[in-house]
Amino acid sequence: MRTGVWLMGARGSVATTSIVGALALRAGLTGPTGCVTELPELRGPALPAFTDLVLGGHDVVATPLTKRAEALAEAGVLPGRLADALAAELAAVEEALRPAPTGGTQADRVAAVVRDLTDFRERHRLDRLVVLNVCATEPIAAPHPAHADLDALRAALSGPDEVLPPSSLYAYAAFTAGCPYVDFTPSTGARLPALAALADERGLPYAGNDGKTGETLVKSVLAPMFAMRHLAVRSWSGVNLLGGGDGATLADPAANAAKVASKQRVLGETLGYVPQGDTRIDQVEELGDFKTAWDLVTFAGFLGTRMRMEFTWHGCDSALAAPLVLDLARLTAAAHAVGRRGPLAQLAFFFKDGLDAPTHSLAEQWTLLRDFVAELHREAADEQPR
């Protein structure tokens, strides 16, 4: 199944690491460590092979991918040997990248994105094309009356106002072009009633929001533990320190607030109450593309005995996120191929704030994902000619 992967923010750290990773897997230069879809429980015929992935995308910057890969190698995000060995392949992907449309009305920009997606799909003779948002986090979008009604939204996009934030504008363009959409950020994306209606009208699946790669991943394991052992969590406070592009983006208070809201939701919905404490995100330029999180949890046990737990997570966000981006592209393409439509709640395993997620427990989300992928494999096998 020849599958296009269109990355919004294609020259960013996460996207570049995803591209290098996909090319390295295709060439047999690395193993699939970190790719959940390569676990025995999920691997199967419904998923497009890494060799079937065709890469493209939009970005507002023009730094060549080869230069971005070299910079990430210098920062310790990916091996320098890969940046060198894949220079020709990166240059080929470079030819598929397009500048993000600017100017005109939002309807004009949608039309430009749709043209780029359609051209990419036809030029590479793709069976399907998945659009993934790996851009910087946006501030929480201001509500607009047109967000609730598809006809009103279509009319409003031709006017002078900025009706949709960029992530939602891309979701609109993706659906218009017949492409599934995945939001790996906490931005608004497809989380608007009008966009849900458009996806349903076009028979398309979509997923998001905000890839779960660090502190929240640990929370989604520990919070159910406290709940299942009937221990009372009194407080849970976290400090996140990050550099690189994410750190610079989240230095903006509005973008920071959107990210914190996404990270905090797991506790209240898992424990059934919200303990005292907050999550704080601070920029530390020296950390570059790495991030450190420190959490302090206080809790009470039998007879009210007071206890505490601390953990530190230090990781490379791009290296943690990139294999999940490839997983989500493969899974969403497989869901589209068998006719799934609407929000893919079964992919909540990958997100801090998954669309329609029935649970935030990582173990329960894993069971839902495993069963879902088994269904995709069965349905794909049933559609094969006898």
Contacts in CASP RR format, 6 or more apart in sequence:
PFRMAT RR
TARGET T0000
AUTHOR 0000-0000-0000
METHOD contacts of the structure
MODEL  1
MRTGVWLMGARGSVATTSIVGALALRAGLTGPTGCVTELPELRGPALPAF
TDLVLGGHDVVATPLTKRAEALAEAGVLPGRLADALAAELAAVEEALRPA
PTGGTQADRVAAVVRDLTDFRERHRLDRLVVLNVCATEPIAAPHPAHADL
DALRAALSGPDEVLPPSSLYAYAAFTAGCPYVDFTPSTGARLPALAALAD
ERGLPYAGNDGKTGETLVKSVLAPMFAMRHLAVRSWSGVNLLGGGDGATL
ADPAANAAKVASKQRVLGETLGYVPQGDTRIDQVEELGDFKTAWDLVTFA
GFLGTRMRMEFTWHGCDSALAAPLVLDLARLTAAAHAVGRRGPLAQLAFF
FKDGLDAPTHSLAEQWTLLRDFVAELHREAADEQPR
1 48 0 8 1.000
1 52 0 8 1.000
1 127 0 8 1.000
1 128 0 8 1.000
1 333 0 8 1.000
1 334 0 8 1.000
1 337 0 8 1.000
2 48 0 8 1.000
2 52 0 8 1.000
2 54 0 8 1.000
2 124 0 8 1.000
2 125 0 8 1.000
2 126 0 8 1.000
2 127 0 8 1.000
3 48 0 8 1.000
3 52 0 8 1.000
3 53 0 8 1.000
3 54 0 8 1.000
3 126 0 8 1.000
3 127 0 8 1.000
3 128 0 8 1.000
3 129 0 8 1.000
3 130 0 8 1.000
3 329 0 8 1.000
3 330 0 8 1.000
3 333 0 8 1.000
4 53 0 8 1.000
4 54 0 8 1.000
4 55 0 8 1.000
4 56 0 8 1.000
4 120 0 8 1.000
4 121 0 8 1.000
4 124 0 8 1.000
4 126 0 8 1.000
4 128 0 8 1.000
4 129 0 8 1.000
4 130 0 8 1.000
4 329 0 8 1.000
4 333 0 8 1.000
5 18 0 8 1.000
5 22 0 8 1.000
5 53 0 8 1.000
5 54 0 8 1.000
5 55 0 8 1.000
5 56 0 8 1.000
5 129 0 8 1.000
5 130 0 8 1.000
5 132 0 8 1.000
5 326 0 8 1.000
5 329 0 8 1.000
6 56 0 8 1.000
6 57 0 8 1.000
6 58 0 8 1.000
6 117 0 8 1.000
6 120 0 8 1.000
6 129 0 8 1.000
6 130 0 8 1.000
6 131 0 8 1.000
6 132 0 8 1.000
6 174 0 8 1.000
6 179 0 8 1.000
7 15 0 8 1.000
7 18 0 8 1.000
7 19 0 8 1.000
7 55 0 8 1.000
7 56 0 8 1.000
7 57 0 8 1.000
7 58 0 8 1.000
7 132 0 8 1.000
7 134 0 8 1.000
7 325 0 8 1.000
8 57 0 8 1.000
8 58 0 8 1.000
8 59 0 8 1.000
8 100 0 8 1.000
8 131 0 8 1.000
8 132 0 8 1.000
8 133 0 8 1.000
8 134 0 8 1.000
8 135 0 8 1.000
8 167 0 8 1.000
8 170 0 8 1.000
9 15 0 8 1.000
9 57 0 8 1.000
9 58 0 8 1.000
9 59 0 8 1.000
9 60 0 8 1.000
9 100 0 8 1.000
9 133 0 8 1.000
9 134 0 8 1.000
9 135 0 8 1.000
10 16 0 8 1.000
10 19 0 8 1.000
10 56 0 8 1.000
10 57 0 8 1.000
10 58 0 8 1.000
10 59 0 8 1.000
10 65 0 8 1.000
10 97 0 8 1.000
10 134 0 8 1.000
11 59 0 8 1.000
11 61 0 8 1.000
11 62 0 8 1.000
11 63 0 8 1.000
11 65 0 8 1.000
11 68 0 8 1.000
11 97 0 8 1.000
12 59 0 8 1.000
12 61 0 8 1.000
12 68 0 8 1.000
12 134 0 8 1.000
13 68 0 8 1.000
13 72 0 8 1.000
13 77 0 8 1.000
13 244 0 8 1.000
13 245 0 8 1.000
13 246 0 8 1.000
13 289 0 8 1.000
13 317 0 8 1.000
13 318 0 8 1.000
14 134 0 8 1.000
14 184 0 8 1.000
14 317 0 8 1.000
14 318 0 8 1.000
14 321 0 8 1.000
14 322 0 8 1.000
14 325 0 8 1.000
15 57 0 8 1.000
15 59 0 8 1.000
15 134 0 8 1.000
15 325 0 8 1.000
16 65 0 8 1.000
16 68 0 8 1.000
16 69 0 8 1.000
16 72 0 8 1.000
16 318 0 8 1.000
17 72 0 8 1.000
17 77 0 8 1.000
17 78 0 8 1.000
17 318 0 8 1.000
17 319 0 8 1.000
17 321 0 8 1.000
17 322 0 8 1.000
18 134 0 8 1.000
18 321 0 8 1.000
18 322 0 8 1.000
18 325 0 8 1.000
18 326 0 8 1.000
19 55 0 8 1.000
19 65 0 8 1.000
19 90 0 8 1.000
19 93 0 8 1.000
20 69 0 8 1.000
20 72 0 8 1.000
20 78 0 8 1.000
20 82 0 8 1.000
20 83 0 8 1.000
20 86 0 8 1.000
20 90 0 8 1.000
20 322 0 8 1.000
21 30 0 8 1.000
21 78 0 8 1.000
21 82 0 8 1.000
21 322 0 8 1.000
21 323 0 8 1.000
21 326 0 8 1.000
22 50 0 8 1.000
22 53 0 8 1.000
22 55 0 8 1.000
22 326 0 8 1.000
23 55 0 8 1.000
23 86 0 8 1.000
23 89 0 8 1.000
23 90 0 8 1.000
23 93 0 8 1.000
24 30 0 8 1.000
24 31 0 8 1.000
24 82 0 8 1.000
24 86 0 8 1.000
25 31 0 8 1.000
25 32 0 8 1.000
25 35 0 8 1.000
25 50 0 8 1.000
25 326 0 8 1.000
26 50 0 8 1.000
26 51 0 8 1.000
26 53 0 8 1.000
26 89 0 8 1.000
27 85 0 8 1.000
27 86 0 8 1.000
27 89 0 8 1.000
29 82 0 8 1.000
29 85 0 8 1.000
29 86 0 8 1.000
30 82 0 8 1.000
32 38 0 8 1.000
32 50 0 8 1.000
32 323 0 8 1.000
33 323 0 8 1.000
34 323 0 8 1.000
34 324 0 8 1.000
35 323 0 8 1.000
35 326 0 8 1.000
35 327 0 8 1.000
36 42 0 8 1.000
36 323 0 8 1.000
36 324 0 8 1.000
36 327 0 8 1.000
36 349 0 8 1.000
36 350 0 8 1.000
36 369 0 8 1.000
37 43 0 8 1.000
37 47 0 8 1.000
37 326 0 8 1.000
37 327 0 8 1.000
37 330 0 8 1.000
37 331 0 8 1.000
37 373 0 8 1.000
41 370 0 8 1.000
41 373 0 8 1.000
42 369 0 8 1.000
42 370 0 8 1.000
42 373 0 8 1.000
44 377 0 8 1.000
45 377 0 8 1.000
45 380 0 8 1.000
45 381 0 8 1.000
46 334 0 8 1.000
46 337 0 8 1.000
46 338 0 8 1.000
46 373 0 8 1.000
46 376 0 8 1.000
46 377 0 8 1.000
46 379 0 8 1.000
46 380 0 8 1.000
46 381 0 8 1.000
47 330 0 8 1.000
47 331 0 8 1.000
47 333 0 8 1.000
47 334 0 8 1.000
47 373 0 8 1.000
47 376 0 8 1.000
48 330 0 8 1.000
48 333 0 8 1.000
48 334 0 8 1.000
50 326 0 8 1.000
53 326 0 8 1.000
53 329 0 8 1.000
53 330 0 8 1.000
54 96 0 8 1.000
54 124 0 8 1.000
54 126 0 8 1.000
55 93 0 8 1.000
55 96 0 8 1.000
56 93 0 8 1.000
56 96 0 8 1.000
56 97 0 8 1.000
56 120 0 8 1.000
57 96 0 8 1.000
57 97 0 8 1.000
57 98 0 8 1.000
57 116 0 8 1.000
57 120 0 8 1.000
58 97 0 8 1.000
58 98 0 8 1.000
58 99 0 8 1.000
58 100 0 8 1.000
58 101 0 8 1.000
58 113 0 8 1.000
58 116 0 8 1.000
58 170 0 8 1.000
59 97 0 8 1.000
59 99 0 8 1.000
59 100 0 8 1.000
60 99 0 8 1.000
60 100 0 8 1.000
60 102 0 8 1.000
62 99 0 8 1.000
64 91 0 8 1.000
64 94 0 8 1.000
65 90 0 8 1.000
65 91 0 8 1.000
65 93 0 8 1.000
65 94 0 8 1.000
65 97 0 8 1.000
66 83 0 8 1.000
66 87 0 8 1.000
66 90 0 8 1.000
66 91 0 8 1.000
66 94 0 8 1.000
69 78 0 8 1.000
69 82 0 8 1.000
69 83 0 8 1.000
69 86 0 8 1.000
69 90 0 8 1.000
70 80 0 8 1.000
70 83 0 8 1.000
72 78 0 8 1.000
72 83 0 8 1.000
72 289 0 8 1.000
72 318 0 8 1.000
73 79 0 8 1.000
73 80 0 8 1.000
73 82 0 8 1.000
73 83 0 8 1.000
75 288 0 8 1.000
75 289 0 8 1.000
76 289 0 8 1.000
76 316 0 8 1.000
77 289 0 8 1.000
77 316 0 8 1.000
77 318 0 8 1.000
77 319 0 8 1.000
78 318 0 8 1.000
78 319 0 8 1.000
83 90 0 8 1.000
96 120 0 8 1.000
98 116 0 8 1.000
101 108 0 8 1.000
101 109 0 8 1.000
101 112 0 8 1.000
101 113 0 8 1.000
102 109 0 8 1.000
103 109 0 8 1.000
105 157 0 8 1.000
105 158 0 8 1.000
105 159 0 8 1.000
105 160 0 8 1.000
106 157 0 8 1.000
106 158 0 8 1.000
106 159 0 8 1.000
106 162 0 8 1.000
106 163 0 8 1.000
106 164 0 8 1.000
106 169 0 8 1.000
107 157 0 8 1.000
107 158 0 8 1.000
107 159 0 8 1.000
109 169 0 8 1.000
109 173 0 8 1.000
110 157 0 8 1.000
110 169 0 8 1.000
110 172 0 8 1.000
110 173 0 8 1.000
110 176 0 8 1.000
113 169 0 8 1.000
113 170 0 8 1.000
113 173 0 8 1.000
113 174 0 8 1.000
113 177 0 8 1.000
114 173 0 8 1.000
114 176 0 8 1.000
114 177 0 8 1.000
117 129 0 8 1.000
117 131 0 8 1.000
117 173 0 8 1.000
117 174 0 8 1.000
117 177 0 8 1.000
117 179 0 8 1.000
118 177 0 8 1.000
120 126 0 8 1.000
120 129 0 8 1.000
121 129 0 8 1.000
121 177 0 8 1.000
121 179 0 8 1.000
127 337 0 8 1.000
128 179 0 8 1.000
128 180 0 8 1.000
128 333 0 8 1.000
128 336 0 8 1.000
128 337 0 8 1.000
129 177 0 8 1.000
129 178 0 8 1.000
129 179 0 8 1.000
130 179 0 8 1.000
130 180 0 8 1.000
130 181 0 8 1.000
130 182 0 8 1.000
130 328 0 8 1.000
130 329 0 8 1.000
130 332 0 8 1.000
130 333 0 8 1.000
130 336 0 8 1.000
131 170 0 8 1.000
131 171 0 8 1.000
131 173 0 8 1.000
131 174 0 8 1.000
131 179 0 8 1.000
131 180 0 8 1.000
131 181 0 8 1.000
131 182 0 8 1.000
132 181 0 8 1.000
132 182 0 8 1.000
132 183 0 8 1.000
132 184 0 8 1.000
132 325 0 8 1.000
132 328 0 8 1.000
132 329 0 8 1.000
133 167 0 8 1.000
133 170 0 8 1.000
133 171 0 8 1.000
133 181 0 8 1.000
133 182 0 8 1.000
133 183 0 8 1.000
133 184 0 8 1.000
133 185 0 8 1.000
133 187 0 8 1.000
133 189 0 8 1.000
134 184 0 8 1.000
134 185 0 8 1.000
134 321 0 8 1.000
134 325 0 8 1.000
135 166 0 8 1.000
135 167 0 8 1.000
135 185 0 8 1.000
135 187 0 8 1.000
136 185 0 8 1.000
136 245 0 8 1.000
136 246 0 8 1.000
136 249 0 8 1.000
136 255 0 8 1.000
137 185 0 8 1.000
137 186 0 8 1.000
137 187 0 8 1.000
137 246 0 8 1.000
137 249 0 8 1.000
137 250 0 8 1.000
137 255 0 8 1.000
137 258 0 8 1.000
137 259 0 8 1.000
138 165 0 8 1.000
138 166 0 8 1.000
138 167 0 8 1.000
138 185 0 8 1.000
138 187 0 8 1.000
138 188 0 8 1.000
138 255 0 8 1.000
138 258 0 8 1.000
139 165 0 8 1.000
139 252 0 8 1.000
139 254 0 8 1.000
139 255 0 8 1.000
139 257 0 8 1.000
139 258 0 8 1.000
140 188 0 8 1.000
140 254 0 8 1.000
140 257 0 8 1.000
140 258 0 8 1.000
140 261 0 8 1.000
141 164 0 8 1.000
141 165 0 8 1.000
141 168 0 8 1.000
141 187 0 8 1.000
141 188 0 8 1.000
144 156 0 8 1.000
144 161 0 8 1.000
144 163 0 8 1.000
144 164 0 8 1.000
145 152 0 8 1.000
146 152 0 8 1.000
146 153 0 8 1.000
146 155 0 8 1.000
146 156 0 8 1.000
146 163 0 8 1.000
146 194 0 8 1.000
147 153 0 8 1.000
147 163 0 8 1.000
147 164 0 8 1.000
147 192 0 8 1.000
147 193 0 8 1.000
147 194 0 8 1.000
148 192 0 8 1.000
148 193 0 8 1.000
148 194 0 8 1.000
149 193 0 8 1.000
149 194 0 8 1.000
149 197 0 8 1.000
150 194 0 8 1.000
150 197 0 8 1.000
150 198 0 8 1.000
150 201 0 8 1.000
152 194 0 8 1.000
153 163 0 8 1.000
153 164 0 8 1.000
153 172 0 8 1.000
153 194 0 8 1.000
153 195 0 8 1.000
156 163 0 8 1.000
157 163 0 8 1.000
157 164 0 8 1.000
157 172 0 8 1.000
164 172 0 8 1.000
164 192 0 8 1.000
165 187 0 8 1.000
165 188 0 8 1.000
165 189 0 8 1.000
166 187 0 8 1.000
167 183 0 8 1.000
167 185 0 8 1.000
167 187 0 8 1.000
167 188 0 8 1.000
167 189 0 8 1.000
168 187 0 8 1.000
168 188 0 8 1.000
168 189 0 8 1.000
168 190 0 8 1.000
168 191 0 8 1.000
168 192 0 8 1.000
168 195 0 8 1.000
170 181 0 8 1.000
170 189 0 8 1.000
171 181 0 8 1.000
171 183 0 8 1.000
171 189 0 8 1.000
171 190 0 8 1.000
171 195 0 8 1.000
171 206 0 8 1.000
172 195 0 8 1.000
172 198 0 8 1.000
174 180 0 8 1.000
174 181 0 8 1.000
175 181 0 8 1.000
175 190 0 8 1.000
175 195 0 8 1.000
175 198 0 8 1.000
175 199 0 8 1.000
175 202 0 8 1.000
175 204 0 8 1.000
175 206 0 8 1.000
176 198 0 8 1.000
176 202 0 8 1.000
178 202 0 8 1.000
178 204 0 8 1.000
179 204 0 8 1.000
180 204 0 8 1.000
180 205 0 8 1.000
180 206 0 8 1.000
180 207 0 8 1.000
180 332 0 8 1.000
180 333 0 8 1.000
180 335 0 8 1.000
180 336 0 8 1.000
181 189 0 8 1.000
181 190 0 8 1.000
181 199 0 8 1.000
181 204 0 8 1.000
181 206 0 8 1.000
181 207 0 8 1.000
182 206 0 8 1.000
182 207 0 8 1.000
182 208 0 8 1.000
182 328 0 8 1.000
182 329 0 8 1.000
182 332 0 8 1.000
183 189 0 8 1.000
183 190 0 8 1.000
183 191 0 8 1.000
183 206 0 8 1.000
183 207 0 8 1.000
183 208 0 8 1.000
183 209 0 8 1.000
183 210 0 8 1.000
184 208 0 8 1.000
184 209 0 8 1.000
184 210 0 8 1.000
184 211 0 8 1.000
184 321 0 8 1.000
184 324 0 8 1.000
184 325 0 8 1.000
184 328 0 8 1.000
185 209 0 8 1.000
185 210 0 8 1.000
185 211 0 8 1.000
186 209 0 8 1.000
186 210 0 8 1.000
186 258 0 8 1.000
186 259 0 8 1.000
186 261 0 8 1.000
186 262 0 8 1.000
186 352 0 8 1.000
186 353 0 8 1.000
187 209 0 8 1.000
187 258 0 8 1.000
189 195 0 8 1.000
189 209 0 8 1.000
190 196 0 8 1.000
190 199 0 8 1.000
190 206 0 8 1.000
190 208 0 8 1.000
190 343 0 8 1.000
190 355 0 8 1.000
191 209 0 8 1.000
191 355 0 8 1.000
196 342 0 8 1.000
196 343 0 8 1.000
199 205 0 8 1.000
199 206 0 8 1.000
199 341 0 8 1.000
199 342 0 8 1.000
200 341 0 8 1.000
200 342 0 8 1.000
203 339 0 8 1.000
203 341 0 8 1.000
203 342 0 8 1.000
204 336 0 8 1.000
204 341 0 8 1.000
204 342 0 8 1.000
205 332 0 8 1.000
205 335 0 8 1.000
205 336 0 8 1.000
205 339 0 8 1.000
205 340 0 8 1.000
205 341 0 8 1.000
205 342 0 8 1.000
205 343 0 8 1.000
205 344 0 8 1.000
206 332 0 8 1.000
206 342 0 8 1.000
206 343 0 8 1.000
206 344 0 8 1.000
206 355 0 8 1.000
207 328 0 8 1.000
207 332 0 8 1.000
207 343 0 8 1.000
207 344 0 8 1.000
207 347 0 8 1.000
207 350 0 8 1.000
207 351 0 8 1.000
207 354 0 8 1.000
207 355 0 8 1.000
208 347 0 8 1.000
208 350 0 8 1.000
208 351 0 8 1.000
208 353 0 8 1.000
208 354 0 8 1.000
208 355 0 8 1.000
209 262 0 8 1.000
209 351 0 8 1.000
209 352 0 8 1.000
209 353 0 8 1.000
209 354 0 8 1.000
209 355 0 8 1.000
210 259 0 8 1.000
210 262 0 8 1.000
210 351 0 8 1.000
210 352 0 8 1.000
210 353 0 8 1.000
210 354 0 8 1.000
211 321 0 8 1.000
211 324 0 8 1.000
211 350 0 8 1.000
211 351 0 8 1.000
211 352 0 8 1.000
212 220 0 8 1.000
212 349 0 8 1.000
212 350 0 8 1.000
212 351 0 8 1.000
212 352 0 8 1.000
213 317 0 8 1.000
213 320 0 8 1.000
213 321 0 8 1.000
213 324 0 8 1.000
214 291 0 8 1.000
214 293 0 8 1.000
214 313 0 8 1.000
214 315 0 8 1.000
214 317 0 8 1.000
214 320 0 8 1.000
215 238 0 8 1.000
215 240 0 8 1.000
215 263 0 8 1.000
215 279 0 8 1.000
215 293 0 8 1.000
215 295 0 8 1.000
215 313 0 8 1.000
216 262 0 8 1.000
216 263 0 8 1.000
216 266 0 8 1.000
216 352 0 8 1.000
217 362 0 8 1.000
218 293 0 8 1.000
218 295 0 8 1.000
218 311 0 8 1.000
218 313 0 8 1.000
219 236 0 8 1.000
219 263 0 8 1.000
219 266 0 8 1.000
219 267 0 8 1.000
219 295 0 8 1.000
220 266 0 8 1.000
220 270 0 8 1.000
220 360 0 8 1.000
220 361 0 8 1.000
220 362 0 8 1.000
220 365 0 8 1.000
221 362 0 8 1.000
221 363 0 8 1.000
222 297 0 8 1.000
222 309 0 8 1.000
222 311 0 8 1.000
223 233 0 8 1.000
223 266 0 8 1.000
223 267 0 8 1.000
223 270 0 8 1.000
223 271 0 8 1.000
223 360 0 8 1.000
223 361 0 8 1.000
224 270 0 8 1.000
224 360 0 8 1.000
224 361 0 8 1.000
224 362 0 8 1.000
224 363 0 8 1.000
224 364 0 8 1.000
226 233 0 8 1.000
226 271 0 8 1.000
226 297 0 8 1.000
226 299 0 8 1.000
227 270 0 8 1.000
227 271 0 8 1.000
227 272 0 8 1.000
231 299 0 8 1.000
231 300 0 8 1.000
231 301 0 8 1.000
232 299 0 8 1.000
232 300 0 8 1.000
232 301 0 8 1.000
232 304 0 8 1.000
233 267 0 8 1.000
233 271 0 8 1.000
233 275 0 8 1.000
233 297 0 8 1.000
233 298 0 8 1.000
233 299 0 8 1.000
234 275 0 8 1.000
234 276 0 8 1.000
234 298 0 8 1.000
234 299 0 8 1.000
234 300 0 8 1.000
234 306 0 8 1.000
235 275 0 8 1.000
235 276 0 8 1.000
235 277 0 8 1.000
235 296 0 8 1.000
235 297 0 8 1.000
235 298 0 8 1.000
236 267 0 8 1.000
236 275 0 8 1.000
236 276 0 8 1.000
236 277 0 8 1.000
236 295 0 8 1.000
236 296 0 8 1.000
236 297 0 8 1.000
236 298 0 8 1.000
237 277 0 8 1.000
237 278 0 8 1.000
237 279 0 8 1.000
237 280 0 8 1.000
237 295 0 8 1.000
237 296 0 8 1.000
238 277 0 8 1.000
238 278 0 8 1.000
238 279 0 8 1.000
238 280 0 8 1.000
238 293 0 8 1.000
238 294 0 8 1.000
238 295 0 8 1.000
238 296 0 8 1.000
239 279 0 8 1.000
239 280 0 8 1.000
239 282 0 8 1.000
239 293 0 8 1.000
239 294 0 8 1.000
239 295 0 8 1.000
240 263 0 8 1.000
240 279 0 8 1.000
240 280 0 8 1.000
240 281 0 8 1.000
240 282 0 8 1.000
240 291 0 8 1.000
240 292 0 8 1.000
240 293 0 8 1.000
241 282 0 8 1.000
241 283 0 8 1.000
241 284 0 8 1.000
241 287 0 8 1.000
241 291 0 8 1.000
241 292 0 8 1.000
241 293 0 8 1.000
242 250 0 8 1.000
242 281 0 8 1.000
242 282 0 8 1.000
242 283 0 8 1.000
242 284 0 8 1.000
242 287 0 8 1.000
242 288 0 8 1.000
242 290 0 8 1.000
242 291 0 8 1.000
242 292 0 8 1.000
242 317 0 8 1.000
243 283 0 8 1.000
243 284 0 8 1.000
243 285 0 8 1.000
243 286 0 8 1.000
243 287 0 8 1.000
243 288 0 8 1.000
243 289 0 8 1.000
243 290 0 8 1.000
243 291 0 8 1.000
244 285 0 8 1.000
244 287 0 8 1.000
244 288 0 8 1.000
244 289 0 8 1.000
246 291 0 8 1.000
246 317 0 8 1.000
247 281 0 8 1.000
247 283 0 8 1.000
247 284 0 8 1.000
247 285 0 8 1.000
248 283 0 8 1.000
249 255 0 8 1.000
250 256 0 8 1.000
250 259 0 8 1.000
250 281 0 8 1.000
250 283 0 8 1.000
251 283 0 8 1.000
256 281 0 8 1.000
259 281 0 8 1.000
260 278 0 8 1.000
260 279 0 8 1.000
260 280 0 8 1.000
260 281 0 8 1.000
262 352 0 8 1.000
262 353 0 8 1.000
263 279 0 8 1.000
263 352 0 8 1.000
264 274 0 8 1.000
264 278 0 8 1.000
264 279 0 8 1.000
265 352 0 8 1.000
265 353 0 8 1.000
265 360 0 8 1.000
266 352 0 8 1.000
266 360 0 8 1.000
267 274 0 8 1.000
267 275 0 8 1.000
268 274 0 8 1.000
269 360 0 8 1.000
270 359 0 8 1.000
270 360 0 8 1.000
270 361 0 8 1.000
289 316 0 8 1.000
289 317 0 8 1.000
289 318 0 8 1.000
290 314 0 8 1.000
290 315 0 8 1.000
290 316 0 8 1.000
290 317 0 8 1.000
291 314 0 8 1.000
291 315 0 8 1.000
291 316 0 8 1.000
291 317 0 8 1.000
292 312 0 8 1.000
292 313 0 8 1.000
292 314 0 8 1.000
292 315 0 8 1.000
293 312 0 8 1.000
293 313 0 8 1.000
293 314 0 8 1.000
294 310 0 8 1.000
294 311 0 8 1.000
294 312 0 8 1.000
295 310 0 8 1.000
295 311 0 8 1.000
295 312 0 8 1.000
295 313 0 8 1.000
296 308 0 8 1.000
296 309 0 8 1.000
296 310 0 8 1.000
297 308 0 8 1.000
297 309 0 8 1.000
297 310 0 8 1.000
298 306 0 8 1.000
298 307 0 8 1.000
298 308 0 8 1.000
299 306 0 8 1.000
299 307 0 8 1.000
299 308 0 8 1.000
299 309 0 8 1.000
300 306 0 8 1.000
300 307 0 8 1.000
301 307 0 8 1.000
324 350 0 8 1.000
327 350 0 8 1.000
328 347 0 8 1.000
328 350 0 8 1.000
331 344 0 8 1.000
331 347 0 8 1.000
331 373 0 8 1.000
331 376 0 8 1.000
332 344 0 8 1.000
332 347 0 8 1.000
334 373 0 8 1.000
334 376 0 8 1.000
334 380 0 8 1.000
335 344 0 8 1.000
335 376 0 8 1.000
337 380 0 8 1.000
338 376 0 8 1.000
338 379 0 8 1.000
338 380 0 8 1.000
338 383 0 8 1.000
343 355 0 8 1.000
343 356 0 8 1.000
344 355 0 8 1.000
344 372 0 8 1.000
345 354 0 8 1.000
345 355 0 8 1.000
345 356 0 8 1.000
345 357 0 8 1.000
345 358 0 8 1.000
345 368 0 8 1.000
346 368 0 8 1.000
346 369 0 8 1.000
346 371 0 8 1.000
346 372 0 8 1.000
347 354 0 8 1.000
347 369 0 8 1.000
347 372 0 8 1.000
348 354 0 8 1.000
348 355 0 8 1.000
348 356 0 8 1.000
348 357 0 8 1.000
348 358 0 8 1.000
348 359 0 8 1.000
348 360 0 8 1.000
348 365 0 8 1.000
348 368 0 8 1.000
348 369 0 8 1.000
349 362 0 8 1.000
349 365 0 8 1.000
349 366 0 8 1.000
349 368 0 8 1.000
349 369 0 8 1.000
351 357 0 8 1.000
357 365 0 8 1.000
358 364 0 8 1.000
358 368 0 8 1.000
359 365 0 8 1.000
359 368 0 8 1.000
END
